[in-house]
Every structure is written in C-alpha cells, then in structure tokens.
Amino acid sequence: MSSAIRIELRRSTAPLAGAAIAVLGVAGLYVLALTGQTGLWDQQWNLLAVFQRIMLVILWPLALAAGAWQAGRDRRDRMEELLGTTPVPPSRRMPPSAMALALCLSGGYLAVLGAGAPMVAAATDHLGGGWPAVTAVGVLALVAAGWLGLGLGRLLPYAYTPAVLGVGGLGALLAAIEMSKYAEDMRFDPALFAPNLTITISDFQTVSGSVSAGQALWLGGLAGGGLMLYLATSRLARLLAVIPPALGLALAAPILTVGPGTAFPVDPAAVAEVCTRDSGPRVCVTAAHRGRLPDLVVPAREALRLLGKLPNPPTSVHEVAADRGYPQPAAEAWLDSDNLVEIRDPQELTTRILAGAGTRICDRVEQDDTYPDVLRARAVAAAWLHGSYPPPGQSFAAPEQVRRQEMWEQLTALPADEQARRIAAVRTAGLTCGDVAAALGVGAGR
C-alpha cells in the first residue's frame, strides 16, 4: 500500500491540491497584516485554530473540487477501459488515490497552522485547551471534502462536475454563514453542522469539546460515505454509501443543536488570574495574557498611587474579561482586557486604569445619546486623579476636546473637598455599574 501511495503522490494532482490549500490558507492569515487585523488570530492558539476553520469557507469547496477532479483522472487519460481489464479490483486499485489525497489535504492544512504558529508563540505562552481538537476537526473536514469529491466525481463523470461542486460547496457554506445570523432566534446555530466556523472568538473563549466531538462524528460519517461512494462498483453499494453520513448526522444532531454560548464557552483556564508575588501592590492579569504582566506592573502601581487620593482607595489592579460580572470589589481597580492588549505606552495604560476612578466601563450601558457623557465623565475622573488635563494618551477631535475641557474646568472650579467627593462618587457608581456621568455632576445639562 505504501508504495502505491508513493506512486499516487507522484502521478496524481493530490500534491497540487495540498499546495493550493497551504498557499491560500497562509495568504488568508497574512493578508490581514495589510490592514493590521492579525489580532484576529495571532494572540492565542485557540484564535488561530478557529480562524483556520473560518477559512474553510474557501478551502473546503476547493478540496471538494480537487477530489472530483482526481476522480476523473482515468477518464481524462482514457484509461478506464484498460484498467477495467486488469485482474486488480477497484477495491484494491483505488484506495491509494484516496489516501494520497487525504495526506496532501491534511498536510496543506497543517502547513497553515505551522505558518501561523511563530506569531502566536511570540504573543502568548498560554496554550489553551481546545485548539488541538478544533484543528483535528478541520483536518477531518478537508479529508471529508476530498473523499466526497472523489465519490461524486466518479458518480458523475462529467468535465464540469469539479466546477459545479466547487461553486455549489461555496454557496452552501455562505448560506450557512447567513443562517448563523439567526441563531439566537432559532435557539441553536445551524452553522455548527458546516465544516467551517462562522464567528470569531475572544481571547478567553474556546470551542466546546462536545461540539468538536459532534462535528467529528458528522464529518467522519461524511468522509466514510464519500469513500464508499468512490469505491462502489454496484448500484447497491452506491445506495449504501448514504448510511455513514446519515448515521453521523443522527449521532451529531443532539450534540450540535446548541446556541453560541454553549458552543463557544469561556475557558476557565484562560481567565484564571496570574499575579505579582513581590512585596509591592498586587497586579493581576488573566492567564491568557500572562506575558503582559511585566509591562503592566509599573503603570498599574502608578495608578494605585494616584488613586490613593480617594477615601478607601483600591489596593490592587486586575485585568478583567468582558464577561466579568458586577459588583466590582472596592479594593480592586479594574482594567479592561482590550486596553491591556491594545495599549503599549505605560503612561496611557496608567490613564486607562484611572478612567472612571479605577472602574471598567459598564457593559450594560446603552450607547444612546447619554453614552458620550459617560465616556467624558470617566476621562475627566482620570485627568483629576492624574493632576492635569488632558492625561497622557487622550486626544480627540477639536469639538470633543472642547466639551471635555469645559467639564474639566467646571469640576476644578469647585472647592477641593467637593472635587474629591465627586470623583469618589464616580468610583462608587462605577463599582456597581451605576451612572458615572450623574455622579460627576458636570457637563451639559448638569
């Protein structure tokens, strides 16, 4: 078998298909560098694995078409009649072709992972838990596409079959993406049955192990059905090829009929805290961002020093993920994860911690007409704690700068005790997701 596979690797189009998968996949990763969007995949291993699965919207139809093209090789070379006269049955002659295609498609997909790995390894030392299974399902998805293409290409031996399958596969996956927009209304995400994933995840999310298992059952059945169809020599055998996909779908359906929240849960290991252990004030980040802890220590401790102007000031700084609930402990200053990842300037990091007097912007605040006042109040609180306006890292268009400057001047025109009371009120409101703009009490209409 191994020698037959080596021969297939030399004479078939399987290596070309694998190379096309690798080239398109790597291009899909690094083209985002042109727009500065590599953060969609280069910060965590789970992000890379999920983004690879998202790219299957292009790679899966390509593998499907490649399989159909490979199935038509003997017909194109006018070898069908000659091979039919040999004593070697199709059940022995054809598997090497399927195995060669599977190896090349798998190699191409893993090459994409290898191309993205250096950037992820440089960005984080948090391995995460779900990405190997997500990657393995991606490999299985491409093998299923290739073998299904082989089966359909042999069943429909026409010159246009590869093109029709490629375009049809792309259309089906795009339809799945469109259906995923209505997942909340349907109480489950139909796109989970697609080989590609349709949404990105945060640094702290993963793909549920049960979802990966369900997708493996379904795609494994699809691969088995495609292979049976490719090897079938009778009408009955072709009909029986429906059984593996049907069985895989039946087993997977109860597992995959879940909503996005269940399918893409928060990884407890990613949000676990990693903290400083020296004698200074405690500074903590999530395990997913532990590599950023050394850069945060000095800005965070400077922020705590400035927050010491308040009564009962916080004594530690904590990075928090978006799903972290309220109330915020009074002894903690919170820094939103997005700020930690995006901001590199130490002084600006200090300003972000001081915003809202050490509180995170309330994720339940509706972005209506009053939302800008919330942002302004948080910024003015940071400026007051810093001791000057504007604090480092804050620059806005002229009209917005004027409004914030006016709020700053209104606040600093008050007696010193009243200023301190209002900034303390901003912190108190922020701890419980209250109205920080009302607590500050300055600005338009206040």
ABEGO torsion letter per residue (X at the ends): XAAAAAAAAAABAAAAAAAAAAAAAAAAAAAAAAAGAAAAAAABAAAAAAAAAAAAAAAAAAAAAAAAAAAAAAAAAGAAAAAAABABBAAAAAAAAAAAAAAAAAAAAAAAAAAAAAAAAAABABAEAAAAAAAAAAAAAAAAAAAAAAAAAAABBBAAAAAAAAAAAAAAAAAAAAAAAAAAAAGBBAAAABABBABBBBAABBBBAAAAAAAAAAAAAAAAAAAAAAABABAAAAAAAAAAAAAAAAAAAAAABBBAAAABBBBAAAABBBBBABABBBBBBBAAAAAAAAAAAAAAAAAAAAAAABBGBBABBBBBBAABBOBBBAABBBBBAAAAAABABAAAAAAAAABGGGBBBBAABBBBAAAAAAAAAAAAAAAAAAGBOBBBGBBBBAAAAAAAAAAAAAAAABBAAAAAAAAAAAAAAAAAGBBAAAAAGBEBGX
